Amino acid sequence: MKKFIYICAFILFSIFIFKIYLDRIGTFSFVDEYDNFVAAFFMLKNKILFKDIYHNRQLGMVYLSYVIQLITNPQTLYKLVLYHRLFIMVFSFLAGLLLVIRFNLLGLTFIFIFEIIKYYFHGNLFIAESLILYPLVYLSFLSIDRINNKKILISDYIFSGIFTWFVVFMREPYIPLVLILYFVILFGKKELRLKIISFFVFSTLSLITIFTTSVKDYLFQVILVNQSAVLKNQITENEGLIKMIFKAFSYPIYILFAGKINHYHLILIGLSILFIILIFYHFFIKKRRKEALFILLILGMAAIRATNPGEAFYGAYRMLVWVGLFISSILILIKDIKNKRSFKISVLFLFLIFMFSIFSPQSYLWEKINKEKVFDINYNHYYVYGETIKKLVRPQDKLFIDGYDSLVFYQSGINSAYKYSLFYPAMKNISLFTNERLKMFKNSPPAFYYRDCVTKNDLKLPDFVVSKYINFKTRGNPSCLYIRKDILVDPIKLEEISKFGFSF
């Protein structure tokens, strides 16, 4: 009967939260999201990920986008974004339902708290962090049960293998974290046959996944490119590896003393105070040190890309997994309190934080959203440039984009002139990619060249080819788009694109 009540409560809450996120379908244009869209768009043109399409993250999100686009066949930019974000909502519902069914009130409480604040961390966008959080929470609950010698179900072992594979091939920074959780679940000789089956599921799915693409290019882009470009930048931002690690493992304390104060930062401060008290209680009073140290370990590993507290949305998405595991850790610590008075005080404190997250006037829940206007603000320039190219393009023409605005490829429907399809700023210091870029301009310069002038990166046309292109003007000012001078533009088409404010 209790489980039925939990499920009903979960469904009612999901209806409420779905309405919130449906109203915000068009909020935020984020490169990590639309990079998945565009890579899948090129896969639908029979290109091979990594071999023909640059992608320095795991392949799972691109494959998901490929399936979504193949099934739904979105005809507009709005529908492309809509279908992917609806998928996130459906996945969140199903994953949340599984947590409620398996962990009862523990899972339900997690959903209530996390789903309300995940918007601040881009938890509604089509990025890997939005998906892998739920399997990681499931595995964290199981690993704590294993440490405390509680029963692990047969289905848990199967799900553990599937979820570990899922996280590994969704987002590479969390591979060490998920493997540690999985190791704890499989550790020991008890129920060895079930553990072997679980590992067989994980390893089989992993081998199948790896060999769906070019293994050499996959390893180069996901491991070497990230190591030389992305990881190096992350260490530099944190002023060194030691400081980065220290910040990650002391993040609950760091929250109390750093960052600007805003609504969701106040929520994190409240959670941090509660967490620090609970960890102290378990470690020094209850002497459940194994459990406490394990929680600190997984939280430190989840915060390896820690951002400054109070930093919302762009950048803050790096903390989405940590926030989810932080909430689940607090719930685990509260659940294990045996003293009734201490338990009630902890629950009350958590309830007050939950109430503040909803009813504070600063909460995003009370913002009035004009869906059409918000979408237009975030995606209009992709539409305008894409439609301009679409009206001028000939069957043989191709486009090259310098920078992050790869969504112009989708809107225009045009193919890329570049061997690796996409060229992002992280590639500019890697000779393999820069040499191919120069070779393209020397041997087959694209009909259209687009420079990402929104992010103001320093990528631009090579000097030796500048004279071959003419820059479109937008309302008399230089635009981001160039066209090769030898391409004759039909005056009628030129008239058509003038409605977007373009001219020579």
C-alpha positions as CSV (number, residue, x, y, z in Angstrom):
1,M,0.0,0.0,0.0
2,K,2.8,2.4,0.9
3,K,4.5,1.8,-2.5
4,F,1.3,2.6,-4.3
5,I,1.0,5.9,-2.3
6,Y,4.6,6.8,-3.2
7,I,4.0,6.1,-6.9
8,C,0.8,8.2,-6.9
9,A,2.6,11.1,-5.2
10,F,5.4,10.8,-7.7
11,I,3.0,10.9,-10.6
12,L,1.2,14.0,-9.3
13,F,4.6,15.7,-8.6
14,S,5.8,14.8,-12.1
15,I,2.7,16.5,-13.7
16,F,3.6,19.6,-11.8
17,I,7.2,19.6,-12.8
18,F,6.5,18.7,-16.4
19,K,4.4,21.8,-16.7
20,I,7.3,23.9,-15.4
21,Y,9.7,22.4,-17.9
22,L,7.3,22.5,-20.8
23,D,7.0,26.3,-20.3
24,R,10.8,26.5,-20.5
25,I,11.4,24.3,-23.6
26,G,13.1,27.1,-25.5
27,T,15.3,28.4,-22.7
28,F,19.1,28.4,-23.2
29,S,21.0,27.7,-26.4
30,F,23.9,25.5,-25.2
31,V,26.7,24.2,-27.4
32,D,27.0,20.9,-25.4
33,E,23.4,20.2,-26.3
34,Y,23.2,21.2,-29.9
35,D,26.6,19.6,-30.6
36,N,24.8,16.3,-30.0
37,F,22.0,17.4,-32.4
38,V,24.4,18.4,-35.2
39,A,26.7,15.3,-34.9
40,A,23.6,13.1,-35.2
41,F,22.5,15.3,-38.1
42,F,25.7,14.4,-40.0
43,M,25.3,10.7,-39.0
44,L,22.0,10.8,-40.8
45,K,24.0,11.9,-43.8
46,N,25.9,8.6,-43.5
47,K,29.0,10.1,-41.8
48,I,30.8,8.1,-39.1
49,L,31.1,9.6,-35.7
50,F,34.8,10.4,-34.8
51,K,36.0,9.4,-38.2
52,D,34.0,12.0,-40.2
53,I,32.6,14.0,-37.3
54,Y,34.7,15.6,-34.6
55,H,33.3,14.9,-31.1
56,N,35.5,15.0,-28.0
57,R,32.9,13.5,-25.7
58,Q,31.4,10.0,-25.3
59,L,29.2,8.8,-28.1
60,G,26.0,8.0,-26.2
61,M,24.3,11.3,-26.5
62,V,24.9,11.5,-30.2
63,Y,23.5,8.0,-30.7
64,L,20.4,9.0,-28.7
65,S,20.0,12.1,-30.8
66,Y,20.4,10.0,-34.0
67,V,17.5,7.7,-32.9
68,I,15.3,10.7,-31.8
69,Q,15.8,12.5,-35.2
70,L,15.4,9.3,-37.1
71,I,12.1,8.5,-35.5
72,T,10.6,12.0,-35.2
73,N,12.1,13.6,-38.3
74,P,11.8,17.2,-37.0
75,Q,11.2,19.7,-39.8
76,T,11.9,22.9,-37.8
77,L,14.5,24.1,-35.3
78,Y,11.8,24.4,-32.7
79,K,10.7,20.8,-33.1
80,L,14.3,19.6,-33.0
81,V,14.8,21.3,-29.6
82,L,11.3,20.3,-28.4
83,Y,11.6,16.5,-29.2
84,H,15.0,16.3,-27.5
85,R,13.9,18.1,-24.3
86,L,10.7,16.1,-24.2
87,F,12.9,13.0,-24.3
88,I,14.8,14.3,-21.2
89,M,11.5,14.7,-19.4
90,V,10.3,11.2,-20.3
91,F,13.6,9.7,-19.3
92,S,13.6,11.6,-16.0
93,F,10.0,10.4,-15.3
94,L,10.9,6.7,-16.0
95,A,14.2,6.9,-14.1
96,G,12.5,8.6,-11.2
97,L,9.7,6.0,-11.2
98,L,12.4,3.3,-11.0
99,L,14.0,5.0,-8.0
100,V,10.6,5.2,-6.3
101,I,9.7,1.6,-7.0
102,R,13.1,0.3,-5.8
103,F,13.9,2.6,-2.9
104,N,10.4,3.8,-1.8
105,L,10.4,6.9,0.3
106,L,14.1,7.4,-0.2
107,G,13.7,7.6,-3.9
108,L,10.6,9.7,-3.8
109,T,12.2,12.3,-1.5
110,F,15.2,12.5,-3.8
111,I,13.0,13.2,-6.8
112,F,11.1,15.9,-4.9
113,I,14.2,17.9,-4.0
114,F,16.4,17.3,-7.0
115,E,13.8,17.9,-9.7
116,I,12.9,21.3,-8.3
117,I,16.5,22.6,-8.4
118,K,18.0,20.8,-11.4
119,Y,16.9,23.6,-13.7
120,Y,19.7,25.8,-12.3
121,F,22.2,23.2,-13.5
122,H,20.7,22.7,-17.0
123,G,19.1,19.5,-15.9
124,N,16.3,20.0,-18.4
125,L,18.7,20.2,-21.4
126,F,19.7,17.3,-23.7
127,I,23.2,16.8,-22.2
128,A,24.7,13.7,-20.7
129,E,24.7,15.0,-17.1
130,S,20.9,15.3,-17.3
131,L,20.6,11.5,-17.9
132,I,23.5,9.8,-16.0
133,L,22.6,11.4,-12.7
134,Y,19.7,8.9,-12.1
135,P,21.7,5.7,-12.7
136,L,24.5,7.1,-10.5
137,V,22.0,7.8,-7.7
138,Y,20.6,4.2,-8.1
139,L,24.2,2.8,-7.9
140,S,25.0,5.0,-4.9
141,F,22.0,3.7,-3.0
142,L,23.0,0.2,-3.9
143,S,26.7,0.6,-2.9
144,I,25.7,2.0,0.5
145,D,23.4,-1.0,0.9
146,R,26.4,-3.3,0.0
147,I,28.7,-1.5,2.5
148,N,26.0,-2.0,5.2
149,N,25.5,-5.7,4.2
150,K,21.9,-5.2,3.1
151,K,20.2,-7.3,0.5
152,I,20.9,-6.7,-3.2
153,L,18.2,-8.0,-5.5
154,I,18.7,-10.0,-8.7
155,S,17.4,-7.1,-10.7
156,D,19.9,-4.8,-9.0
157,Y,22.8,-6.8,-10.4
158,I,21.3,-6.6,-14.0
159,F,20.6,-2.9,-13.7
160,S,24.0,-2.3,-12.2
161,G,25.7,-3.7,-15.3
162,I,23.4,-1.7,-17.7
163,F,23.7,1.5,-15.7
164,T,27.5,1.3,-15.4
165,W,27.8,0.8,-19.2
166,F,25.3,3.7,-19.7
167,V,27.3,6.2,-17.6
168,V,30.7,5.1,-19.1
169,F,29.6,5.8,-22.6
170,M,27.6,8.9,-21.8
171,R,30.2,11.1,-20.1
172,E,33.9,10.4,-19.6
173,P,34.7,12.5,-16.5
174,Y,32.4,10.2,-14.4
175,I,33.9,6.9,-15.5
176,P,36.2,6.6,-12.4
177,L,33.2,7.4,-10.2
178,V,30.8,4.9,-11.7
179,L,33.5,2.2,-11.8
180,I,34.1,2.6,-8.1
181,L,30.4,2.4,-7.3
182,Y,30.2,-0.7,-9.5
183,F,33.2,-2.3,-7.9
184,V,31.7,-1.9,-4.4
185,I,28.5,-3.5,-5.6
186,L,30.4,-6.5,-7.1
187,F,33.0,-6.8,-4.3
188,G,33.1,-10.1,-2.4
189,K,32.4,-13.8,-3.2
190,K,28.7,-13.7,-2.0
191,E,26.2,-14.2,-4.9
192,L,29.2,-14.6,-7.3
193,R,27.0,-16.1,-10.1
194,L,24.8,-12.9,-10.2
195,K,27.9,-10.7,-10.1
196,I,29.4,-12.6,-13.1
197,I,26.2,-12.1,-15.0
198,S,26.2,-8.4,-14.2
199,F,29.8,-8.0,-15.4
200,F,29.0,-10.0,-18.5
201,V,26.2,-7.6,-19.3
202,F,28.4,-4.6,-18.8
203,S,31.4,-5.9,-20.7
204,T,29.3,-7.2,-23.7
205,L,27.4,-3.9,-24.1
206,S,30.7,-2.0,-23.8
207,L,32.4,-4.1,-26.5
208,I,29.5,-3.7,-28.8
209,T,29.4,0.0,-28.3
210,I,33.1,0.6,-28.9
211,F,33.1,-1.3,-32.2
212,T,30.1,0.7,-33.6
213,T,32.5,3.5,-34.6
214,S,36.2,4.1,-35.6
215,V,38.1,2.9,-32.5
216,K,41.3,4.8,-33.4
217,D,39.5,8.1,-33.9
218,Y,37.3,7.5,-30.9
219,L,40.3,7.0,-28.6
220,F,42.2,10.0,-30.1
221,Q,39.3,12.5,-29.7
222,V,37.8,11.3,-26.4
223,I,41.1,10.7,-24.6
224,L,44.0,12.6,-26.2
225,V,42.1,15.7,-27.3
226,N,40.4,16.0,-23.9
227,Q,43.7,15.5,-22.1
228,S,45.6,18.1,-24.2
229,A,42.8,20.7,-24.4
230,V,39.8,20.3,-22.1
231,L,41.5,18.8,-19.0
232,K,44.4,21.3,-19.3
233,N,42.0,24.2,-19.3
234,Q,40.1,22.8,-16.3
235,I,43.3,22.6,-14.3
236,T,44.3,26.1,-15.4
237,E,40.9,27.5,-14.3
238,N,41.4,26.0,-10.9
239,E,45.0,27.2,-10.6
240,G,46.6,23.8,-10.6
241,L,45.8,20.1,-10.1
242,I,46.2,20.0,-6.4
243,K,43.9,23.0,-5.8
244,M,41.3,21.4,-8.2
245,I,41.3,18.2,-6.2
246,F,41.2,20.0,-2.9
247,K,38.3,22.1,-4.0
248,A,36.4,19.0,-5.2
249,F,36.8,17.1,-1.9
250,S,36.0,20.1,0.3
251,Y,33.2,21.5,-1.8
252,P,30.4,21.3,0.9
253,I,32.6,23.6,3.0
254,Y,33.7,25.7,0.0
255,I,30.0,26.5,-0.6
256,L,29.7,28.2,2.7
257,F,32.4,30.7,2.1
258,A,32.6,31.4,-1.7
259,G,30.4,32.6,-4.5
260,K,27.7,35.1,-4.8
261,I,24.5,34.7,-2.8
262,N,21.3,33.9,-4.8
263,H,18.4,31.6,-4.5
264,Y,19.9,28.2,-5.4
265,H,23.2,29.1,-3.6
266,L,21.1,29.6,-0.4
267,I,19.6,26.1,-1.0
268,L,23.1,24.6,-1.4
269,I,24.2,26.4,1.8
270,G,21.3,24.9,3.7
271,L,22.1,21.4,2.3
272,S,25.8,21.8,3.1
273,I,25.1,22.8,6.7
274,L,22.9,19.8,7.1
275,F,25.4,17.5,5.4
276,I,28.4,18.6,7.5
277,I,26.4,18.0,10.7
278,L,25.3,14.6,9.5
279,I,28.8,13.5,8.4
280,F,30.2,14.7,11.8
281,Y,27.5,12.7,13.6
282,H,28.1,9.5,11.6
283,F,31.9,9.7,11.7
284,F,32.5,10.8,15.3
285,I,29.4,9.9,17.3
286,K,27.9,6.8,15.5
287,K,31.4,5.8,14.3
288,R,30.1,4.6,11.0
289,R,33.3,5.8,9.4
290,K,33.4,3.4,6.5
291,E,30.1,4.7,5.2
292,A,31.0,8.4,5.8
293,L,34.4,8.1,4.1
294,F,32.8,6.4,1.1
295,I,30.3,9.2,0.7
296,L,33.0,11.8,0.9
297,L,35.0,9.9,-1.7
298,I,32.1,9.6,-4.3
299,L,31.2,13.3,-3.7
300,G,34.8,14.4,-4.2
301,M,35.0,12.5,-7.5
302,A,31.6,13.9,-8.6
303,A,32.9,17.4,-8.0
304,I,36.1,17.1,-10.0
305,R,34.9,19.8,-12.3
306,A,33.7,22.0,-9.5
307,T,32.5,25.6,-10.3
308,N,32.1,28.6,-8.1
309,P,29.0,28.4,-5.9
310,G,26.4,30.8,-7.1
311,E,27.3,30.3,-10.7
312,A,24.1,29.4,-12.5
313,F,23.4,27.6,-15.8
314,Y,26.3,27.9,-18.2
315,G,29.2,26.3,-16.4
316,A,27.0,25.2,-13.4
317,Y,25.9,22.1,-15.4
318,R,29.3,20.6,-14.4
319,M,27.9,20.3,-10.9
320,L,24.6,18.6,-11.8
321,V,25.9,15.1,-11.0
322,W,27.4,16.3,-7.7
323,V,24.2,18.1,-6.7
324,G,22.2,14.9,-7.3
325,L,24.6,12.7,-5.4
326,F,24.9,15.3,-2.6
327,I,21.1,15.1,-2.1
328,S,21.1,11.3,-2.2
329,S,24.0,11.2,0.3
330,I,22.1,13.5,2.7
331,L,19.1,11.2,2.5
332,I,21.2,8.2,3.1
333,L,22.7,9.8,6.2
334,I,19.3,10.9,7.5
335,K,17.8,7.4,6.9
336,D,20.5,5.8,9.1
337,I,19.9,8.0,12.1
338,K,18.5,5.8,14.9
339,N,17.8,8.6,17.4
340,K,14.2,9.7,16.8
341,R,14.7,13.3,17.9
342,S,17.8,13.7,15.7
343,F,16.0,12.1,12.8
344,K,12.9,14.4,13.2
345,I,15.1,17.5,13.4
346,S,17.0,16.5,10.2
347,V,13.8,15.8,8.3
348,L,12.4,19.1,9.4
349,F,15.5,21.0,8.3
350,L,15.4,19.3,4.9
351,F,11.7,20.0,4.6
352,L,12.3,23.7,5.2
353,I,14.9,23.8,2.5
354,F,12.5,22.1,0.2
355,M,9.8,24.7,1.0
356,F,12.3,27.5,0.5
357,S,13.2,26.1,-2.9
358,I,9.6,26.3,-4.1
359,F,8.1,29.3,-2.3
360,S,11.0,31.8,-2.3
361,P,10.2,34.8,-4.5
362,Q,13.6,34.4,-6.0
363,S,12.8,30.9,-7.4
364,Y,12.7,30.5,-11.1
365,L,9.3,28.8,-10.6
366,W,7.6,32.2,-10.3
367,E,9.1,33.7,-13.4
368,K,6.7,34.5,-16.2
369,I,7.8,32.8,-19.4
370,N,6.9,33.9,-22.9
371,K,7.8,30.7,-24.7
372,E,7.9,32.1,-28.2
373,K,9.9,35.2,-27.2
374,V,12.4,33.1,-25.2
375,F,13.0,30.7,-28.0
376,D,13.4,33.5,-30.5
377,I,16.0,35.2,-28.3
378,N,18.0,31.9,-28.0
379,Y,17.7,30.5,-31.5
380,N,16.9,33.3,-33.9
381,H,20.4,33.9,-35.2
382,Y,20.7,30.2,-36.1
383,Y,17.4,30.4,-38.0
384,V,18.3,33.6,-39.8
385,Y,21.8,32.5,-41.0
386,G,20.5,29.0,-41.8
387,E,17.6,30.2,-43.9
388,T,19.9,32.7,-45.7
389,I,22.2,29.9,-46.7
390,K,19.3,27.6,-47.6
391,K,17.9,30.2,-50.1
392,L,21.3,30.7,-51.8
393,V,22.8,27.2,-51.8
394,R,23.3,25.1,-54.9
395,P,23.4,21.3,-54.7
396,Q,27.2,21.1,-54.8
397,D,27.8,23.9,-52.3
398,K,29.2,23.2,-48.8
399,L,29.6,25.2,-45.6
400,F,32.4,25.6,-43.1
401,I,31.8,27.0,-39.6
402,D,34.6,28.3,-37.4
403,G,33.4,28.1,-33.8
404,Y,30.5,26.9,-31.8
405,D,27.5,27.9,-33.9
406,S,27.2,24.4,-35.5
407,L,23.4,24.5,-35.3
408,V,23.6,26.6,-38.5
409,F,24.4,23.4,-40.3
410,Y,21.0,21.9,-39.2
411,Q,18.9,24.9,-40.1
412,S,20.5,25.3,-43.5
413,G,20.5,21.6,-44.3
414,I,23.9,22.0,-46.0
415,N,26.8,19.6,-45.6
416,S,30.2,20.5,-44.2
417,A,33.3,21.1,-46.4
418,Y,35.6,20.0,-43.6
419,K,36.9,16.4,-43.3
420,Y,35.8,16.3,-39.6
421,S,32.6,18.2,-40.2
422,L,32.9,20.4,-37.1
423,F,35.7,22.8,-36.1
424,Y,35.6,24.1,-32.5
425,P,38.1,26.3,-30.7
426,A,39.4,23.4,-28.7
427,M,40.8,22.0,-32.0
428,K,42.9,25.0,-33.0
429,N,46.0,23.9,-31.2
430,I,45.9,20.3,-32.6
431,S,47.9,20.0,-35.8
432,L,45.8,17.1,-37.2
433,F,42.7,19.3,-37.3
434,T,44.3,22.6,-38.2
435,N,46.2,21.0,-41.1
436,E,43.0,19.6,-42.5
437,R,41.4,23.0,-42.1
438,L,44.1,24.7,-44.2
439,K,44.1,21.9,-46.7
440,M,40.3,22.4,-47.2
441,F,40.8,26.2,-47.9
442,K,43.7,25.5,-50.3
443,N,42.1,22.6,-52.3
444,S,38.3,23.1,-52.1
445,P,37.3,26.3,-50.3
446,P,33.7,26.1,-49.2
447,A,31.0,28.1,-50.9
448,F,29.9,29.5,-47.5
449,Y,32.0,30.4,-44.6
450,Y,30.5,31.3,-41.2
451,R,32.5,32.7,-38.3
452,D,31.1,32.4,-34.9
453,C,31.0,36.1,-34.0
454,V,28.8,35.6,-31.0
455,T,31.4,34.1,-28.7
456,K,34.1,36.4,-30.2
457,N,36.7,33.6,-30.7
458,D,39.8,34.3,-32.7
459,L,39.1,31.9,-35.6
460,K,38.9,33.5,-39.0
461,L,39.6,33.0,-42.7
462,P,43.2,32.3,-43.4
463,D,45.0,35.2,-45.0
464,F,45.7,33.5,-48.3
465,V,42.0,32.9,-49.0
466,V,40.4,36.2,-47.6
467,S,40.3,37.8,-51.1
468,K,38.2,34.9,-52.4
469,Y,35.2,35.8,-50.1
470,I,32.8,38.6,-49.6
471,N,31.2,39.3,-46.3
472,F,27.4,39.7,-46.1
473,K,26.2,42.9,-44.4
474,T,23.4,42.8,-41.9
475,R,21.6,46.1,-41.7
476,G,24.8,47.8,-43.0
477,N,27.2,46.1,-40.5
478,P,29.5,43.1,-41.0
479,S,27.8,39.8,-40.4
480,C,29.1,36.3,-39.5
481,L,28.5,34.9,-43.0
482,Y,30.8,35.0,-46.0
483,I,30.2,33.7,-49.6
484,R,32.8,32.9,-52.2
485,K,33.0,35.7,-54.8
486,D,32.8,33.4,-57.8
487,I,29.3,32.3,-56.8
488,L,26.7,34.2,-58.8
489,V,23.8,35.1,-56.6
490,D,20.4,35.3,-58.3
491,P,19.0,38.9,-57.8
492,I,15.6,37.3,-56.9
493,K,17.3,35.3,-54.1
494,L,19.2,38.3,-53.0
495,E,15.8,40.1,-52.7
496,E,14.5,37.1,-50.6
497,I,17.3,37.3,-48.1
498,S,17.0,41.0,-47.7
499,K,14.0,40.4,-45.4
500,F,16.5,39.0,-42.9
501,G,18.5,42.2,-43.2
502,F,21.2,40.8,-45.4
503,S,22.9,42.5,-48.4
504,F,26.4,42.7,-50.0
